[in-house]
Amino acid sequence: MLICRIAWDTEGKDDIRKQHYDGHRAHLRSGVEKGIVQSGPFFSADGANTKLGALIVFDVESFAQAKAFSDEDPFIKYGVYGSVQYVRWDKTIG
């Protein structure tokens, strides 16, 4: 099943983001073997190029698999993401 992780940044965590960026990227790269099929950040629509959060699409057997992987993400562990939601997604085009 396809599961989306929708994560929204916590304001004021830029220093923590920088500190854990390499670990976050390495963790996501390791997720390809664990079901990640797409991943990338959200940006503001005002042209300021401000990061707002990120989306991951998993192809896994359960929500628990997506959450277990995500719980080890440094951006979740250290509070870069303040709000995280998991939803099932049924792809209709693509």
C-alpha positions as CSV (number, residue, x, y, z in Angstrom):
1,M,0.0,0.0,0.0
2,L,1.1,3.6,-0.6
3,I,1.6,5.6,2.6
4,C,2.4,9.3,2.5
5,R,4.3,11.0,5.3
6,I,3.5,14.7,5.4
7,A,5.8,16.6,7.7
8,W,5.7,20.3,8.5
9,D,8.7,22.2,9.8
10,T,8.9,23.7,13.3
11,E,9.8,27.4,13.1
12,G,13.1,28.4,14.6
13,K,14.8,25.1,14.1
14,D,17.2,26.2,11.3
15,D,20.4,25.5,13.4
16,I,19.1,22.0,14.3
17,R,18.2,21.4,10.6
18,K,21.8,22.3,9.6
19,Q,23.3,20.2,12.3
20,H,21.3,17.0,11.3
21,Y,20.9,17.6,7.6
22,D,23.6,15.0,6.5
23,G,22.1,12.4,8.9
24,H,18.6,13.1,7.6
25,R,19.7,12.7,4.0
26,A,21.6,9.5,4.7
27,H,18.6,8.1,6.5
28,L,16.3,8.8,3.6
29,R,18.7,7.3,1.1
30,S,18.7,4.1,3.2
31,G,14.9,4.0,2.9
32,V,14.9,3.1,-0.7
33,E,15.4,-0.5,0.4
34,K,12.6,-0.1,2.9
35,G,9.9,1.1,0.6
36,I,10.5,4.8,-0.1
37,V,9.5,5.5,-3.7
38,Q,9.4,9.3,-3.7
39,S,10.7,12.0,-1.3
40,G,11.2,15.7,-1.3
41,P,10.7,19.1,0.4
42,F,7.8,21.6,0.3
43,F,8.6,25.2,-0.4
44,S,6.6,28.4,0.0
45,A,4.6,29.6,-3.0
46,D,5.7,33.2,-2.6
47,G,9.0,32.8,-4.4
48,A,11.0,33.1,-1.2
49,N,12.2,29.5,-1.5
50,T,11.4,28.9,2.1
51,K,11.3,25.3,3.1
52,L,8.0,24.4,4.8
53,G,8.2,20.6,5.2
54,A,8.5,17.5,3.2
55,L,6.6,14.5,1.7
56,I,7.7,10.9,1.5
57,V,5.7,8.3,-0.4
58,F,6.3,4.7,0.9
59,D,5.2,1.5,-0.8
60,V,5.0,-0.8,2.3
61,E,2.7,-3.4,3.9
62,S,1.6,-1.2,6.8
63,F,1.5,2.2,8.5
64,A,3.7,0.7,11.2
65,Q,6.6,0.1,8.7
66,A,6.5,3.7,7.5
67,K,6.3,5.1,11.1
68,A,9.1,2.8,12.3
69,F,11.4,4.1,9.6
70,S,10.3,7.7,10.1
71,D,10.9,7.5,13.9
72,E,14.6,7.1,13.2
73,D,14.8,10.2,11.0
74,P,17.0,12.8,12.7
75,F,14.6,15.6,11.6
76,I,11.8,13.8,13.6
77,K,14.0,12.8,16.5
78,Y,15.4,16.4,17.0
79,G,12.2,18.3,16.3
80,V,12.8,19.9,12.9
81,Y,9.4,18.5,12.0
82,G,6.8,19.7,14.4
83,S,3.8,18.1,12.8
84,V,3.9,14.7,11.1
85,Q,0.9,12.9,9.5
86,Y,0.6,9.5,7.8
87,V,-2.1,8.8,5.3
88,R,-2.9,6.1,2.8
89,W,-2.8,7.2,-0.8
90,D,-4.4,5.5,-3.8
91,K,-2.6,6.6,-6.9
92,T,-5.0,7.1,-9.8
93,I,-2.6,8.7,-12.4
94,G,1.1,8.0,-13.0
